[in-house]
Amino acid sequence: MTMMTMFKGAYTALVTPFAADGSIDEQALRKLVEAQIAGGIDGIVPCGTTGESPTITVEEQERIFRIAVSQAKGRCTVIAGAGANSTEEAIRLTQYAKDAGCDATLHVSPYYNKPTQEGLFRHFRAVADAVDIPIILYNIKGRTAVNIETETLLRLSAVKNIAGVKEASGDISQIMDVIGSVPQGFTVLSGDDNLTFPLMALGGHGVVSVASNLVPGEVSQMVHAMLKKDVEKARALHYRLLPLFKAIFIETNPIPIKAAMAMKGMIEETYRLPLCEMQPKNRERLKAALGKLGIL
């Protein structure tokens, strides 16, 4: 594999703020990017799962990529969510991301159509061959129905432009196999906030975080403490933030994180169907957890 940029650090899976009428709230989006940079985050990931990518049009995605890049102004990395279950569409989105000036793209496994391991390999290779921009794969079987097996990931790690993986299998055994097998210079990021500390203890390089939408500073401190081998500091931050990591997943992501951000006045609490507001009982649980942590 050609040596390329390693994506070490804390990256925020950015929510997409919508106005009350459901359109993209550009002003709120720009403010969120600013808040992330001020919090010391290494990068932002617009248009991923947390950004409600399934209900955002291709035209809107392209616009969000451009807003993110123009607001970041090179002060943090922009990794565009460009995955799709159609290879042709994933290539088109990747080209848009490159044209917009994004630093890399994130590609979720094709969902619903359940490709074989060979199909997964050919899909990701086709994207990597079509557009010259670093690609980070995203393994999340719970949403896609297909696991990127470690053997397939190893084959993909030899493909030019494929720079790393966001690992959200939730399987520590698989995570160990991945970190222990991939070539040096291949990035392994956590896709689960609550597994960032153990993944980095095993040799991983950081996180694509949901929680950092709300607390970019603390997530960044935890990740950078681990990168500096300050395990005690990182462990303390991990346990401090663990109730938040759990609370923001009591309903489907990104419902709780958007509710929490709305409680703090950061965004309007607007979702696109089929996502909708939280159940009242869960909202109270979330509010209590945020209160205990001093976030509200």
N, C-alpha and C positions, 0 to 999 in steps of 0.2 A: 504493500500500500504506500502511496505517496504520502510523505509527512505533510500534514496540513494543520491549520489552527486547531488547538484544543479548546473546547468550550468548558473551561473550569469556572465554578462559582455558582451564584444564585441568580436564577432567571425567573421572572414572573409570568405565569400563564395569565395574561391580561384579560379581564372581563371586557365585554363590549357594552359601553353605556348607551342605553336607548332613551330618547325623549319620551314624553307621555304618549305621543302619537305612534310610537314604535319605530321611528326613524333613528338613525345613528346620531348621537349627541356629540358632535365634533369637539365642541368646547370642553365638555366633560372629559372626553378621551385625551385631549391635549393636557389637561390638568393632571390626569392620572399618570401620564408619561412623565411629567415634571416631578410629581410626588415620588415616583419610583426612582428617578435619578437622584433626587434629594436624599432619599433613604439609603443610597449607596448600593443599589442593585446592579449586577453586572450586565443584565440584559432583560429585554421584554420579549414575550412570545404572543403577538396578537393573532386572533383568529384560530385558536386551538379549541379544544372542547370547552374550556372555561369561557372562551369568547363566543360561545353559542354558534360555532361554525356550521352546524347542520341547517340552521335557519337563516344564514346570511348568504345573500346572492354573490355570485362571482364578481359582479361589478362593485358591490359593497366591499368585498374582500380586498380588491385592488385599491379602492379608496382608503381603506383602513391601513393597508401597507404603506401608502404614500404619506398619510397623516403621521403614522408612527415614526417613519424615517425623518420626515421634515421637522418633527418636534424633538426627536432625540438628538439631531444634529451631530451625530458621531460620538455623543457622550456616553452611550451604552450600546451594546450589541442588539440588533433587531433580528430575531429568528421568526420568520413568518410561518404560520400554520398553513401549509399548502397541500395537505393530504386529501385524498378523495378515494372513493371505491371504484372510480373509473380512471384507468391509467392515463388516458388522453387528457382528462380534466386536471389530474395532478400535475401533468407536464405543463399545461397552460397556466395553472396557478403559480407554478415554480418560475416560469418565464416572467409572469407579472411581478413576482417578488424580486427577481433579479433586476428587472427594468426599474422598479421603484427604489432600488438601492439597498435592499435588505442584505444582511451579512450572511444569512443561511436560511434554510427552510426546515420545517419539522413535518415529517410524513407519518401519519397514523397508518396502521395496516388497513388494507381495504376491508370494509365492514359489510356485513349482510351477505355478500356473494360468496363468502367462505372459500377463498382460494386454497389450493394445496401449498405445501412448502415450496415446490418448484414454481408455482404461480406467484407466490410472494416474492421469491428471488427475482423472477423476470420483471415483475411490476417495478420494484425498487431500482433494479438495474436500468430499466428503460428510462425512468425519470433521471437517474444520475447521468446516463449517457446523453440525454437530450439537452440538459441545461447545466452550464459550468458554474455551479454554486455549491458550497458545502451543504450536505443533507444529513439531518439527524433523524433516525428511524424512531418510531414510537410504538412500543409494544404494550398493548392494554387489552388482553383477552376478554376481560369483563365487559368491554364495550363492543369489541369487534368480532367475537366468537372464534377467533383464530390466534394461537400463540405463535410468535416468531421463535421457532426452536433454536437452541444455541448453535447447532450445526449450520443452520441456514444463516444465522447472524454472522458466523465466522466466514462463510462464503461471501457475504455482503461486505464484510470489513475489508476485503481485498479489492473492492470496486472503487475506482477513482471517484472522488467527490463524496463518498459516504464516510462521514467523519465521526459518527457516534450513534448512541441509542439512548432514548429516554425509556427507562425500564420501569414499567408499572404493572408487571405481572403479579406483584404481591407475594411472589414465591422466593423466599430468601435462598433456598437451595439453587434455584435457577440463576438468581442474581450472582451468587458466588461462582457458579460455573462460567457465567458471562465474563465477569471481571477477571477471573483466572485464566480465561482462554483468549480473549481478544488481543490483537497486537498492541504494542506500546504506541501511544499517540492516538488511540481510538477512545473517544470520550464515552463514559457511562454516567448518565445523570439519573437521579431518582425521579420517578413520576408520582410518588406518594410522599406527602409532607412527613407523615409519621415514620417513614422508613429512611429518611435522608441520613440521619445519624448512623444507623447500622450499615447502610449501603456505603457511606463514606469510610466507616471504620474498616470495611472489607476492601477498600481501595478505589471506591467510586470518586467522581470528580465534582459533584454538586447536585443541584436540584432544579427542576422546572416546577415552581411552587404556586399553589393556589393561595395559601395563607399570606404570602408576601404582598398580595393586593392590599392587605390591611396593615401588615407589620413588616414592610420591606427591610427596615433597619435591623430588626432582631433576627430575621431569617438569614440575612446577609452575614451578620456577625457569627451566627452558628456555623454556617458553611465555611467562612474564612478561618474560624478557629480550627476547624477540622483540617483545612488545607495547610494550616501552620502547625499541625500536630498538637494543638492545645486541646486535648481530649476532655479535660475537666471542665473548661469553660463551655465547650460545645455541648457536653452532656447536661450541664446545668440549664443551658438555654433550651435544649431539646425537651427536658421535663417541664420547664416553665411553659413552653408553647404547646405541649402535648394536648391539654384540654381544648385549646383552640383548633388544633389539627383534627381532633375528633368531632368537635361541634360543627365545623364547616362541612362535614360529610354526613350529617344526620338525615339529610334528604339529598336528592340527586344534585351533584355539582353542575352548574354554578348557582343553584338557587340560594343556599345558605350564605355563600360569600357575598352575593349581590345584596341580600337582605341586610347583612352586617355592614356593608359599605353604605347602604342607604340610611341605616340607623345612625351612622357617623356623619351623614350629610355629604358624602363624597359623590354619590350618583342618585338618580331617580331609581326607585325600585320598579323597573319595567323589564319584563321578559317577553320572549316571543313564544307563542304556543308551538308545540305542546308543553313547554315549561310554563309553570305558573307560580304564584306566591306560596309561601310555606304554610303548612297546617298551623293553626294558632298554638297548639301545645308545643310543637317543635320550635316555633318562634320564641316562646317564653324560655325554653331550654337554652337556645342560642344566646338570647339577651342576658340570661343569668351568667353564662360562661364568659361572655364579653365583659360583663360587669366585674366579675371576680378577677379577671386579668387586667382590669384598669383600662381597657380599650374604650369602654363607654363611660 
